[in-house]
């Protein structure tokens, strides 16, 4: 899965050796205008290629989200620089719906071809196109779409090969067109965008070890935040199957509440307060609107309009359908969200950097509402964090998050002299802990199982170690870790999510973040060498640009599932900080 990602926190594009394989305008969750990722025939295309290239390689310009693809041919060499403009301007961030592609002539006179055919209506129609004096206009999109360029327009329209004799600039704009001087503007945008990302990286805290991996993961995490609302997407794509032929093809262009607390931990570790604050504001808005009945997933604007539909006309990734838009998970009951939201919004009450007193008073009331929902749902079966559509149980992960949320509510009550909140939190913390130890702990296995009174294991329960559930019992923690490792390891030593058949059968792929959880848990239990060995194995599976998908296929080590997967990179960041040597 050798894709690179570029974006500007408003939209993102996936690029494969000069070809735009995925681009949704105007937002990350909009319909695609280039979707060759899901259908080579109907998905449209925007490629820059050489008919006789001998070697093609991709790399990021150091410490940026600017991608460079280099072509070497018998007639000469050239590179493509792809980026989405983002930089500070007039005391705010300039992030137009605009993809910039610069073709640099390096040597000789190579022959190239530029092909551009956007589509609409989920691939059902090709957009019409006509040339003006210096641009190609595309008709049929929801807003004006224009390719402004100094490349020969006829060659692009007729997809003809031509001789590259000097640098070329291409700007694909949606909505507001580029009306400034082309070459100077594109080059200026490039300089400013590179400078922006490098400055952002300079303000990123890194561990002593795994620095390159953490920086790239931080840049991926930043690209998945829709800055307008603060929401964080699970992934850029929809419908890349978890493993071939599985039918597990989901739309991940939404924000899952279950990921929030651990994503905030990653943002805290890398030192990006602004992104934390934006995300917490988004989460708090969700809780204020829906706190008495939270759903597990919301749209980028905090809505619930994501009905899951199958797009019959698209072939799917490598012909492996179906293609889904929307996600049925928004209909599910997943009771862990109440504890996760208490953990997330608690920073407004416990972190001295948040100083708005009105916000604190309102957030205290919100914590009380969320704690009330923990009390109501404490012993209620649900779909669990893995969204098992036909297997509702009293899931241990939901109980764990009830325990963690109630414990945090107790701490908030103590900090703000709210004795009622403190007592209710302590009571629910004890009840959740008792249920986990008396009904979910399996003495024979030596672990907390996936659900109460069941034998199945669940990799998500490794997070009990991270959350401090076994803080007073290190032997039990080690037993728990190793039982999950034995029970869920695949042939490559990585973990699948669980060992039970679900609506689609058994898991056959390693879920990437689960193995990062294991590496972190091993570090917390004192098994640093074991954790580091696993971490090195995980790092060997990243693609050539340092990116991870949702899953890893055990037989081949290939990446699979939606891409890039934010949670995989969150897991890498959190594990790296646990495993790294100290600076001092």
Phi and psi in degrees as a GROMACS rama.xvg file:
@    title "Ramachandran Plot"
@    xaxis  label "Phi"
@    yaxis  label "Psi"
@TYPE xy
-91.1549  60.4573  UNK-2
-100.782  148.832  UNK-3
-109.779  155.57  UNK-4
-119.609  136.959  UNK-5
-127.458  156.734  UNK-6
178.529  -179.779  UNK-7
-142.931  23.7388  UNK-8
73.7439  12.6274  UNK-9
-122.235  -39.3538  UNK-10
-147.048  165.557  UNK-11
-138.019  157.452  UNK-12
-135.446  144.088  UNK-13
-104.909  135.258  UNK-14
-128.327  135.808  UNK-15
-128.572  100.738  UNK-16
49.2847  52.8115  UNK-17
91.7967  -5.16663  UNK-18
-110.192  128.436  UNK-19
-78.7531  106.483  UNK-20
-92.1362  -17.9271  UNK-21
-155.491  123.506  UNK-22
-153.787  120.277  UNK-23
-110.312  127.156  UNK-24
-119.551  143.037  UNK-25
-91.642  -9.21985  UNK-26
-124.066  172.075  UNK-27
-61.982  -29.767  UNK-28
-104.652  13.2754  UNK-29
-75.5129  174.512  UNK-30
-66.701  150.754  UNK-31
-79.1274  147.084  UNK-32
-103.048  -22.7437  UNK-33
-127.648  116.212  UNK-34
-135.051  36.0388  UNK-35
-57.7918  -21.9937  UNK-36
-53.9396  -35.4759  UNK-37
-107.388  -14.9692  UNK-38
-166.589  112.148  UNK-39
-68.1642  -27.1797  UNK-40
-85.0762  -45.8661  UNK-41
-98.4311  -8.31646  UNK-42
-81.3531  -4.61839  UNK-43
74.1695  -179.832  UNK-44
-163.869  154.362  UNK-45
-149.847  94.6478  UNK-46
-125.351  148.777  UNK-47
-122.659  121.214  UNK-48
-145.638  164.517  UNK-49
-122.42  133.867  UNK-50
-69.1689  -25.8908  UNK-51
-123.566  33.9917  UNK-52
-69.5006  139.388  UNK-53
-95.8418  -30.0499  UNK-54
-149.73  134.558  UNK-55
-131.295  129.72  UNK-56
-138.303  151.05  UNK-57
-122.209  146.279  UNK-58
-156.958  156.239  UNK-59
-87.0675  140.847  UNK-60
-60.7767  131.349  UNK-61
-46.5924  131.377  UNK-62
58.4528  38.7065  UNK-63
-142.652  172.314  UNK-64
-105.892  35.9719  UNK-65
-106.605  123.135  UNK-66
-102.703  135.259  UNK-67
-119.003  126.681  UNK-68
-114.584  124.649  UNK-69
-110.666  131.71  UNK-70
-112.425  131.163  UNK-71
-116.963  125.23  UNK-72
-129.926  165.702  UNK-73
-60.4564  -25.1397  UNK-74
-93.407  -6.7571  UNK-75
147.091  -170.691  UNK-76
-137.889  154.959  UNK-77
-153.27  165.9  UNK-78
-132.781  158.224  UNK-79
-117.221  128.014  UNK-80
-108.022  116.686  UNK-81
-111.384  133.531  UNK-82
-161.231  161.031  UNK-83
-110.119  120.472  UNK-84
-57.8511  133.917  UNK-85
-154.839  121.881  UNK-86
-168.163  167.983  UNK-87
-79.5693  133.921  UNK-88
-154.244  128.648  UNK-89
55.2404  42.5606  UNK-90
65.1382  23.6002  UNK-91
-151.124  176.931  UNK-92
-92.6512  129.014  UNK-93
-89.9583  115.84  UNK-94
-143.828  70.2688  UNK-95
-69.2905  158.439  UNK-96
-79.9384  82.0069  UNK-97
-153.824  126.441  UNK-98
-106.23  126.07  UNK-99
-109.655  132.985  UNK-100
-128.377  120.53  UNK-101
-113.469  124.049  UNK-102
-98.1951  116.841  UNK-103
-100.852  122.638  UNK-104
-77.6026  123.273  UNK-105
-97.1244  -49.4362  UNK-106
-160.056  156.62  UNK-107
71.5061  -157.127  UNK-108
-136.408  74.194  UNK-109
-69.8496  156.87  UNK-110
-95.7874  131.762  UNK-111
-132.236  164.614  UNK-112
-135.301  134.447  UNK-113
-113.686  123.924  UNK-114
-122.16  131.408  UNK-115
-145.028  112.524  UNK-116
-141.222  93.1108  UNK-117
-74.8817  160.912  UNK-118
-131.227  166.904  UNK-119
-135.426  177.637  UNK-120
53.6218  44.6918  UNK-121
58.0323  39.6213  UNK-122
88.9369  0.0440788  UNK-123
-77.6438  -21.5444  UNK-124
-136.872  138.71  UNK-125
-82.5895  135.175  UNK-126
-72.4896  139.915  UNK-127
-68.5044  157.806  UNK-128
-147.378  144.749  UNK-129
-149.144  155.183  UNK-130
-100.411  144.438  UNK-131
-110.726  -155.109  UNK-132
-67.8321  -40.5555  UNK-133
-137.888  20.4794  UNK-134
-154.185  165.221  UNK-135
-112.598  126.134  UNK-136
-100.777  140.081  UNK-137
-113.144  129.042  UNK-138
-103.046  144.431  UNK-139
109.757  -7.42017  UNK-140
-79.6905  169.482  UNK-141
-74.4813  -11.0531  UNK-142
-150.871  163.056  UNK-143
-54.7869  130.138  UNK-144
-122.476  125.364  UNK-145
-141.067  138.549  UNK-146
-108.071  107.545  UNK-147
-97.5475  129.566  UNK-148
-158.843  156.486  UNK-149
-101.724  9.33666  UNK-150
-76.6308  155.869  UNK-151
-62.8377  118.418  UNK-152
-64.0698  -39.6574  UNK-153
-62.2154  -39.3604  UNK-154
-63.7737  -36.5977  UNK-155
-71.2007  -46.5699  UNK-156
-62.1152  -38.0329  UNK-157
-97.6386  2.41437  UNK-158
55.1305  46.0693  UNK-159
-94.6089  150.364  UNK-160
-74.5318  140.112  UNK-161
-144.058  166.101  UNK-162
-84.2084  128.045  UNK-163
-89.497  114.206  UNK-164
-116.593  -11.8878  UNK-165
-159.108  170.923  UNK-166
-61.7719  145.029  UNK-167
-124.58  151.861  UNK-168
-128.123  134.79  UNK-169
-132.115  128.102  UNK-170
-125.019  113.927  UNK-171
-97.1197  115.462  UNK-172
-118.613  146.116  UNK-173
-121.083  130.101  UNK-174
85.6769  -101.283  UNK-175
-83.4957  121.54  UNK-176
-78.7786  163.119  UNK-177
-74.4237  120.227  UNK-178
-120.233  14.9097  UNK-179
-103.379  176.212  UNK-180
-61.3378  128.957  UNK-181
-64.7777  -61.3802  UNK-182
-62.4564  -50.1222  UNK-183
-62.7741  -39.1979  UNK-184
-67.0756  -46.1768  UNK-185
-60.7149  -42.7586  UNK-186
-67.9119  -39.2663  UNK-187
-63.9338  -44.3808  UNK-188
-60.9815  -39.0094  UNK-189
-62.1324  -49.9549  UNK-190
-58.3095  -44.9972  UNK-191
-70.1533  -35.7008  UNK-192
-68.9296  -43.7298  UNK-193
-59.8182  -45.0458  UNK-194
-63.2957  -39.5687  UNK-195
-60.7599  -51.1995  UNK-196
-64.5769  -38.0013  UNK-197
-67.7387  -36.4085  UNK-198
-66.2744  -41.3547  UNK-199
-60.9606  -43.0404  UNK-200
-64.9871  -37.236  UNK-201
-61.5956  -26.7734  UNK-202
-92.5907  10.5102  UNK-203
-95.5528  127.968  UNK-204
-79.0691  134.36  UNK-205
-126.067  152.738  UNK-206
-76.1931  172.111  UNK-207
-69.271  -36.6294  UNK-208
-104.925  162.93  UNK-209
60.755  34.3169  UNK-210
-67.0002  -46.4205  UNK-211
-60.7254  -40.8581  UNK-212
-67.0661  -39.9488  UNK-213
-68.1443  -41.1005  UNK-214
-62.0021  -46.5986  UNK-215
-63.8749  -40.8176  UNK-216
-64.8115  -38.331  UNK-217
-63.4018  -41.5829  UNK-218
-65.2132  -37.5726  UNK-219
-64.96  -45.2914  UNK-220
-58.926  -43.5829  UNK-221
-60.993  -42.3144  UNK-222
-64.3946  -23.6507  UNK-223
-91.1914  2.92453  UNK-224
-91.1564  119.617  UNK-225
-79.8054  101.178  UNK-226
-63.4774  -28.2398  UNK-227
-58.9727  -34.2559  UNK-228
-118.984  -17.909  UNK-229
93.541  -5.59081  UNK-230
-64.3639  150.926  UNK-231
-117.406  120.931  UNK-232
-71.8697  150.824  UNK-233
-72.5543  -35.9506  UNK-234
-162.544  166.958  UNK-235
-78.229  -24.5197  UNK-236
-114.188  172.186  UNK-237
-125.882  146.207  UNK-238
71.3692  19.0606  UNK-239
-81.8332  119.127  UNK-240
-64.3567  147.387  UNK-241
-60.5628  -37.8906  UNK-242
-153.142  154.647  UNK-243
-54.5262  134.374  UNK-244
74.0921  8.82412  UNK-245
-80.6629  -24.0797  UNK-246
74.7472  -1.69684  UNK-247
-85.984  70.6606  UNK-248
-115.099  103.69  UNK-249
-118.647  157.366  UNK-250
-91.51  115.498  UNK-251
-108.392  20.0298  UNK-252
-88.826  45.9196  UNK-253
-137.467  176.642  UNK-254
-111.412  114.065  UNK-255
-90.7375  127.622  UNK-256
-66.8989  -28.3304  UNK-257
-62.0064  -26.3295  UNK-258
-84.1598  -10.2693  UNK-259
-61.3454  -50.9165  UNK-260
-61.3342  -43.4534  UNK-261
-74.1883  -30.7016  UNK-262
-66.6292  -41.3591  UNK-263
-61.8872  -37.443  UNK-264
-59.2812  -43.3601  UNK-265
-64.8911  -43.6942  UNK-266
-62.3896  -37.9976  UNK-267
-62.9788  -44.2625  UNK-268
-65.1671  -36.9903  UNK-269
-87.2872  -1.16737  UNK-270
80.2641  27.2294  UNK-271
-106.246  89.3251  UNK-272
-68.6772  -38.5472  UNK-273
-59.6453  -43.365  UNK-274
-67.3999  -38.939  UNK-275
-58.6186  -48.0794  UNK-276
-62.502  -42.5048  UNK-277
-60.5125  -45.63  UNK-278
-67.1458  -42.1992  UNK-279
-63.1084  -38.7662  UNK-280
-61.5968  -42.4042  UNK-281
-60.6367  -46.8284  UNK-282
-65.0511  -40.1979  UNK-283
-65.1437  -38.7867  UNK-284
-60.6027  -44.533  UNK-285
-57.4975  -47.3708  UNK-286
-65.6415  -38.875  UNK-287
-63.179  -38.8668  UNK-288
-78.636  -38.8525  UNK-289
-126.399  14.401  UNK-290
-58.6747  -20.8576  UNK-291
-86.0029  -6.72502  UNK-292
-160.397  74.3719  UNK-293
-75.7453  141.761  UNK-294
-96.4704  161.576  UNK-295
-75.468  -17.8974  UNK-296
-146.979  144.755  UNK-297
-136.994  161.939  UNK-298
-74.6811  174.856  UNK-299
-63.1015  -24.1326  UNK-300
-101.802  11.1288  UNK-301
85.0405  19.0675  UNK-302
-99.2212  -179.153  UNK-303
-122.216  12.603  UNK-304
-83.1729  82.9732  UNK-305
-142.712  46.0988  UNK-306
-53.7093  131.499  UNK-307
-82.1818  123.026  UNK-308
-131.611  151.579  UNK-309
-97.7994  127.97  UNK-310
-89.1883  99.349  UNK-311
-64.2036  -29.8872  UNK-312
-80.4131  -5.20628  UNK-313
-104.006  139.267  UNK-314
-71.5135  -31.8205  UNK-315
99.177  169.092  UNK-316
-61.9613  118.312  UNK-317
53.5004  32.7907  UNK-318
76.8736  9.53033  UNK-319
-104.798  82.4553  UNK-320
-81.7929  -173.403  UNK-321
-84.8695  168.423  UNK-322
-100.18  125.36  UNK-323
-115.1  140.85  UNK-324
-114.767  139.552  UNK-325
82.3648  172.165  UNK-326
-148.449  122.741  UNK-327
-64.1925  -14.9027  UNK-328
-57.4716  -22.7966  UNK-329
-66.4815  -14.8504  UNK-330
-90.213  -11.6287  UNK-331
-77.7654  158.128  UNK-332
-99.446  116.246  UNK-333
-132.974  97.2814  UNK-334
-74.3291  -9.71  UNK-335
-63.4193  -19.5236  UNK-336
-62.3451  -28.6718  UNK-337
-68.4769  -43.307  UNK-338
-66.4941  -40.4083  UNK-339
-63.247  -37.5903  UNK-340
-72.3218  -33.7628  UNK-341
-62.1736  -45.5943  UNK-342
-59.8063  -40.2911  UNK-343
-69.9843  -52.6984  UNK-344
-76.3425  -12.3147  UNK-345
-61.0433  -22.2664  UNK-346
-62.6784  -29.8912  UNK-347
-64.6173  -22.1262  UNK-348
-105.083  -20.9294  UNK-349
-117.026  -12.1141  UNK-350
-99.9347  118.448  UNK-351
-64.6449  -13.7194  UNK-352
-73.9293  -19.1729  UNK-353
-92.9296  113.575  UNK-354
-117.538  1.47683  UNK-355
-75.3451  109.499  UNK-356
-65.221  -36.9075  UNK-357
-61.8474  -39.7851  UNK-358
-64.4276  -38.7239  UNK-359
-65.4588  -42.4558  UNK-360
-64.3981  -43.0517  UNK-361
-64.8566  -39.7754  UNK-362
-68.6252  -33.6359  UNK-363
-59.7779  -44.4543  UNK-364
-62.1145  -37.2692  UNK-365
-65.3785  -42.7582  UNK-366
-60.99  -39.0831  UNK-367
-62.8376  -41.3727  UNK-368
-64.6439  -43.2132  UNK-369
-65.6967  -39.1109  UNK-370
-65.1421  -36.193  UNK-371
-61.6941  -37.3361  UNK-372
-69.3078  -34.066  UNK-373
-61.026  -42.4537  UNK-374
-63.0179  -41.6455  UNK-375
-68.1881  -39.6171  UNK-376
-101.544  6.86966  UNK-377
-52.488  -42.9018  UNK-378
-114.345  26.9484  UNK-379
-94.0538  126.247  UNK-380
-61.114  149.776  UNK-381
-149.197  -176.935  UNK-382
-80.1604  -12.0133  UNK-383
74.693  166.911  UNK-384
-65.4568  -23.0949  UNK-385
-87.4628  4.78106  UNK-386
58.5962  51.458  UNK-387
-71.0683  109.928  UNK-388
-71.4885  -24.8753  UNK-389
-130.205  28.3574  UNK-390
-141.581  73.5627  UNK-391
-84.2993  130.871  UNK-392
-145.385  172.498  UNK-393
-83.5573  93.0292  UNK-394
-76.5488  137.618  UNK-395
-64.3324  -33.2234  UNK-396
-65.3673  -39.6749  UNK-397
-61.6976  -42.4197  UNK-398
-63.1737  -39.3056  UNK-399
-60.7763  -44.5526  UNK-400
-72.4612  -30.5853  UNK-401
-59.7279  -46.3204  UNK-402
-60.4749  -48.1081  UNK-403
-66.4474  -41.2999  UNK-404
-66.3166  -42.3444  UNK-405
-65.225  -40.1826  UNK-406
-61.7106  -42.603  UNK-407
-66.6306  -38.0832  UNK-408
-61.275  -39.1846  UNK-409
-61.076  -42.9838  UNK-410
-64.7124  -39.3676  UNK-411
-64.1155  -43.4716  UNK-412
-58.4646  -41.5528  UNK-413
-66.0724  -42.288  UNK-414
-67.3388  -30.7313  UNK-415
-110.475  16.6783  UNK-416
54.5296  41.5391  UNK-417
-107.459  92.5659  UNK-418
-66.894  -33.2126  UNK-419
-64.9194  -46.8519  UNK-420
-62.1306  -40.4487  UNK-421
-63.6282  -43.7218  UNK-422
-69.0365  -42.5163  UNK-423
-64.8865  -40.8341  UNK-424
-62.0543  -44.6728  UNK-425
-63.5195  -40.0667  UNK-426
-65.1367  -46.1737  UNK-427
-70.5189  -33.482  UNK-428
-58.6905  -45.9848  UNK-429
-66.3661  -41.1138  UNK-430
-65.164  -42.6564  UNK-431
-65.7131  -40.7736  UNK-432
-63.2868  -40.8994  UNK-433
-63.4749  -43.0062  UNK-434
-61.721  -41.0621  UNK-435
-65.9614  -42.7134  UNK-436
-79.5874  -31.252  UNK-437
-93.2621  -29.079  UNK-438
-119.03  -18.4956  UNK-439
-107.364  -20.443  UNK-440
-77.9469  124.075  UNK-441
-103.75  114.105  UNK-442
-65.4712  -36.9668  UNK-443
-66.2002  -44.8614  UNK-444
-75.7928  -30.4658  UNK-445
74.7549  38.9627  UNK-446
-157.729  160.613  UNK-447
-79.6491  129.935  UNK-448
-88.414  -179.974  UNK-449
-66.1059  -34.9054  UNK-450
-146.545  159.883  UNK-451
-63.9589  144.491  UNK-452
59.9896  26.0198  UNK-453
-125.517  164.417  UNK-454
-104.352  -10.6836  UNK-455
-71.84  146.313  UNK-456
-99.9829  158.833  UNK-457
-145.531  123.196  UNK-458
-62.984  -25.748  UNK-459
-63.0837  -22.2494  UNK-460
-74.1091  -6.07507  UNK-461
-61.3739  -24.776  UNK-462
-68.8444  -12.9089  UNK-463
-60.0976  -33.2989  UNK-464
-69.4837  -48.4533  UNK-465
-60.0762  -36.0373  UNK-466
-82.6525  -4.23971  UNK-467
85.7132  18.7213  UNK-468
-63.5607  -33.9997  UNK-469
-101.791  23.2513  UNK-470
-56.7598  -32.1562  UNK-471
-97.3666  6.79594  UNK-472
-145.124  72.9512  UNK-473
-61.3557  -31.1767  UNK-474
-65.7252  -41.6809  UNK-475
-67.1381  -36.1436  UNK-476
-60.1063  -47.2032  UNK-477
-64.0415  -40.7754  UNK-478
-60.0848  -44.6561  UNK-479
-60.9157  -47.1325  UNK-480
-60.6146  -48.3701  UNK-481
-73.5851  -29.525  UNK-482
-64.9309  -43.4625  UNK-483
-66.0138  -40.5789  UNK-484
-62.7509  -45.0868  UNK-485
-64.5074  -43.5017  UNK-486
-76.7336  -24.6884  UNK-487
-117.511  1.07632  UNK-488
-72.1768  139.139  UNK-489
-96.2087  -176.94  UNK-490
-65.5404  -20.9731  UNK-491
-91.8592  5.49336  UNK-492
84.8288  -1.73505  UNK-493
-91.5291  166.96  UNK-494
-102.832  138.808  UNK-495
-85.3533  170.751  UNK-496
-73.6766  -43.199  UNK-497
-158.224  170.329  UNK-498
-112.567  15.0777  UNK-499
-105.589  148.16  UNK-500
-70.4101  135.442  UNK-501
-111.964  -159.797  UNK-502
-61.6262  -19.4534  UNK-503
-116.705  12.545  UNK-504
103.028  -148.051  UNK-505
-100.414  153.302  UNK-506
-71.0626  132.874  UNK-507
-121.937  -0.587206  UNK-508
-117.908  155.058  UNK-509
-83.6194  126.992  UNK-510
-83.2738  115.24  UNK-511
-53.6732  -47.5185  UNK-512
-65.091  -27.4166  UNK-513
-60.89  -38.5158  UNK-514
-72.1208  -32.7628  UNK-515
-65.7163  -37.7113  UNK-516
-60.3542  -41.4897  UNK-517
-63.9193  -44.0823  UNK-518
-59.3744  -41.3334  UNK-519
-67.846  -41.5498  UNK-520
-63.467  -40.6602  UNK-521
-61.1976  -40.3697  UNK-522
-62.6865  -42.9147  UNK-523
-67.615  -27.5538  UNK-524
-88.4629  5.67688  UNK-525
91.6303  -0.245497  UNK-526
-94.2085  64.3244  UNK-527
-62.3649  -44.6629  UNK-528
-62.2339  -41.9283  UNK-529
-62.0535  -42.7141  UNK-530
-63.7863  -41.5559  UNK-531
-67.4965  -38.361  UNK-532
-61.4611  -43.9728  UNK-533
-65.0153  -39.508  UNK-534
-61.5421  -43.4964  UNK-535
-62.6016  -37.7609  UNK-536
-65.3191  -42.9576  UNK-537
-62.2765  -39.7428  UNK-538
-66.2017  -23.29  UNK-539
-73.63  -13.0936  UNK-540
-94.8346  -8.7834  UNK-541
-64.7843  156.119  UNK-542
-75.7965  179.939  UNK-543
-66.1472  -14.7362  UNK-544
-102.214  4.0699  UNK-545
87.3725  19.2583  UNK-546
-106.382  151.585  UNK-547
-123.476  148.746  UNK-548
-99.17  -168.351  UNK-549
-70.4559  -37.8699  UNK-550
-132.348  163.596  UNK-551
-129.804  128.21  UNK-552
-78.7432  123.898  UNK-553
-64.9789  -34.413  UNK-554
-73.0478  -35.2128  UNK-555
-114.008  -17.8078  UNK-556
77.2671  7.10896  UNK-557
-75.3345  148.775  UNK-558
-76.2272  145.469  UNK-559
-148.191  165.034  UNK-560
85.2146  175.006  UNK-561
-58.6629  151.633  UNK-562
-148.165  145.691  UNK-563
-66.2342  146.92  UNK-564
-92.3399  114.321  UNK-565
-55.7194  -43.9533  UNK-566
-66.1119  -31.7128  UNK-567
-61.2712  -42.7588  UNK-568
-73.9436  -31.8652  UNK-569
-61.7919  -44.425  UNK-570
-61.1472  -40.4064  UNK-571
-61.4794  -47.2617  UNK-572
-59.8052  -49.3169  UNK-573
-64.7283  -40.4191  UNK-574
-67.1453  -40.5926  UNK-575
-60.3836  -42.4893  UNK-576
-67.9581  -33.7068  UNK-577
-69.4755  -37.8449  UNK-578
-89.6019  -18.3531  UNK-579
-69.4182  151.496  UNK-580
-64.5987  151.946  UNK-581
-72.1121  150.085  UNK-582
-68.4419  -34.4541  UNK-583
